[in-house]
Amino acid sequence: MFKLTKRHAVHALGLCVTIVVISVVLMFKTSEPAQNKTPSVTNTHKPAQPVLAHKKNRQLVSTINNDSPAEYKDNPLFEREAKARLIEISKSFSQDIKYPENSKPIRSDIELKKYIPNASVASSMASNVKEINSPHISIKSSKYQYFVGEVIRAEASIQGLSTQKTVSVSARLVQNGETLGHASVVPSGQAPGLFNVSFDDLGDQPLNTQDAIRIIAQFRVGNENYEIGTPVSYVPSVAKIDYVEGAAVHGAYLHIPVYLTTTNPGYHLVSANLYNAENGQALLHLSEQKELLIEHDYIELKGHISALKVMGHAGPYELKDISLTRMPSRPKYTTEYGLVTQESFTIEGFPFSDYEDIPYVDEQAQARLDYLAKLGGTE
């Protein structure tokens, strides 16, 4: 039986302190409504002082200071671990607040994956769970979200199949137990056991877009049948991106106007990734939202000079991985989506000397960082 020792309790309390501090930072970071945020080089208003709203939070954070309970106050292990966590959080936060929320550098493939919209995930399983070496089957759609009228595509595969076995694959689209359509399935030719799946005959048929839709692939291996499914979304489009106009430098920002058409007024969010047009390196993740009151309007993506400089490329650029979302807002408080028909746009670059080279400063975020530093004893 597991015995809870004082050491375990100390570790647990240290973890609680870290969670509380992270929660406090995130609470302050997200305290303002997203639609009211306006990117700026400096903030002139007085920074809000961090406040711990809950009595338990105050008690936990006090264990790092001189008010620690007697049983933990003189425990160097607890104090070192808690402060080390705070220092690590502070370092990460200090790097993050150097750049506006709407203009973040992408410095690794892991970061880039967070900013790829509408990505699908493969479903995979062994054809016989009791046999480790049995053939594995999988299905992966080309993307997760499709708009009404689009062709739904996927790849089905079976690996580890004996050369003596014959295999055939079929697929269907299912919602609430009912089949919506059958797919055309053909061998891809790229690799053995790989099949291209395509639902070409859905047309504009009305679907209940609130309920889950699944692609079900059936593999017939000899006399045995195996099935595997993956979810997709099939929704109507309420807006679309028409074109991207030429970029221009204004102050410390590179402005990229994105023109769009919407059938439902309200707050719309555009996000995209900016790439080096010469070698394809991901540079910045850009996002911006705006309340659209008319059918035809534009939203400007903005790349800050500090983020552009740290990535070391002044252009030309390529704008890709674009997504368009209508946020819940009056008069219709539901999340809806817009169509992006063009995968990428070429964006002109400008010398860094054309920008106002002013570091980005968020005074409220800096106040939170100072508070973290105080808790961690690094002031």
Rosetta blueprint (number, residue, H / E / L):
1 M L
2 F L
3 K L
4 L L
5 T L
6 K H
7 R H
8 H H
9 A H
10 V H
11 H H
12 A H
13 L H
14 G H
15 L H
16 C H
17 V H
18 T H
19 I H
20 V H
21 V H
22 I H
23 S H
24 V H
25 V H
26 L H
27 M H
28 F H
29 K H
30 T L
31 S L
32 E L
33 P L
34 A H
35 Q H
36 N H
37 K L
38 T L
39 P L
40 S L
41 V L
42 T L
43 N L
44 T L
45 H L
46 K L
47 P L
48 A L
49 Q L
50 P L
51 V L
52 L L
53 A L
54 H L
55 K H
56 K H
57 N H
58 R H
59 Q H
60 L H
61 V H
62 S H
63 T L
64 I L
65 N L
66 N L
67 D L
68 S L
69 P L
70 A H
71 E H
72 Y H
73 K H
74 D L
75 N L
76 P H
77 L H
78 F H
79 E H
80 R H
81 E H
82 A H
83 K H
84 A H
85 R H
86 L H
87 I H
88 E H
89 I H
90 S H
91 K H
92 S H
93 F H
94 S H
95 Q H
96 D H
97 I L
98 K L
99 Y L
100 P L
101 E L
102 N L
103 S E
104 K E
105 P E
106 I L
107 R L
108 S L
109 D H
110 I H
111 E H
112 L H
113 K H
114 K H
115 Y L
116 I L
117 P L
118 N L
119 A L
120 S L
121 V L
122 A L
123 S E
124 S E
125 M E
126 A E
127 S L
128 N L
129 V L
130 K L
131 E L
132 I L
133 N L
134 S L
135 P L
136 H E
137 I E
138 S E
139 I E
140 K E
141 S E
142 S L
143 K L
144 Y L
145 Q E
146 Y E
147 F E
148 V L
149 G L
150 E L
151 V L
152 I E
153 R E
154 A E
155 E E
156 A E
157 S E
158 I E
159 Q E
160 G L
161 L L
162 S L
163 T L
164 Q L
165 K L
166 T L
167 V E
168 S E
169 V E
170 S E
171 A E
172 R E
173 L E
174 V E
175 Q E
176 N L
177 G L
178 E E
179 T E
180 L E
181 G E
182 H E
183 A L
184 S E
185 V E
186 V E
187 P E
188 S L
189 G L
190 Q L
191 A L
192 P L
193 G L
194 L E
195 F E
196 N E
197 V E
198 S E
199 F E
200 D L
201 D L
202 L L
203 G L
204 D L
205 Q L
206 P L
207 L L
208 N L
209 T L
210 Q L
211 D L
212 A L
213 I E
214 R E
215 I E
216 I E
217 A E
218 Q E
219 F E
220 R E
221 V E
222 G L
223 N L
224 E E
225 N E
226 Y E
227 E E
228 I E
229 G E
230 T E
231 P E
232 V E
233 S E
234 Y E
235 V E
236 P L
237 S L
238 V L
239 A E
240 K E
241 I E
242 D E
243 Y E
244 V E
245 E L
246 G L
247 A L
248 A E
249 V E
250 H E
251 G L
252 A L
253 Y E
254 L E
255 H E
256 I E
257 P E
258 V E
259 Y E
260 L E
261 T E
262 T E
263 T L
264 N L
265 P L
266 G E
267 Y E
268 H E
269 L E
270 V E
271 S E
272 A E
273 N E
274 L E
275 Y E
276 N E
277 A L
278 E L
279 N L
280 G L
281 Q L
282 A E
283 L E
284 L E
285 H E
286 L E
287 S E
288 E E
289 Q E
290 K E
291 E E
292 L E
293 L L
294 I L
295 E L
296 H E
297 D E
298 Y E
299 I E
300 E E
301 L E
302 K E
303 G E
304 H E
305 I H
306 S H
307 A H
308 L H
309 K H
310 V H
311 M H
312 G L
313 H L
314 A L
315 G L
316 P L
317 Y E
318 E E
319 L E
320 K E
321 D E
322 I E
323 S E
324 L E
325 T E
326 R E
327 M L
328 P L
329 S E
330 R L
331 P L
332 K E
333 Y L
334 T L
335 T L
336 E E
337 Y E
338 G E
339 L E
340 V L
341 T L
342 Q L
343 E L
344 S L
345 F E
346 T E
347 I E
348 E L
349 G L
350 F L
351 P L
352 F H
353 S H
354 D H
355 Y L
356 E L
357 D L
358 I L
359 P L
360 Y L
361 V L
362 D L
363 E H
364 Q H
365 A H
366 Q H
367 A H
368 R H
369 L H
370 D H
371 Y H
372 L H
373 A H
374 K H
375 L H
376 G H
377 G L
378 T L
379 E L
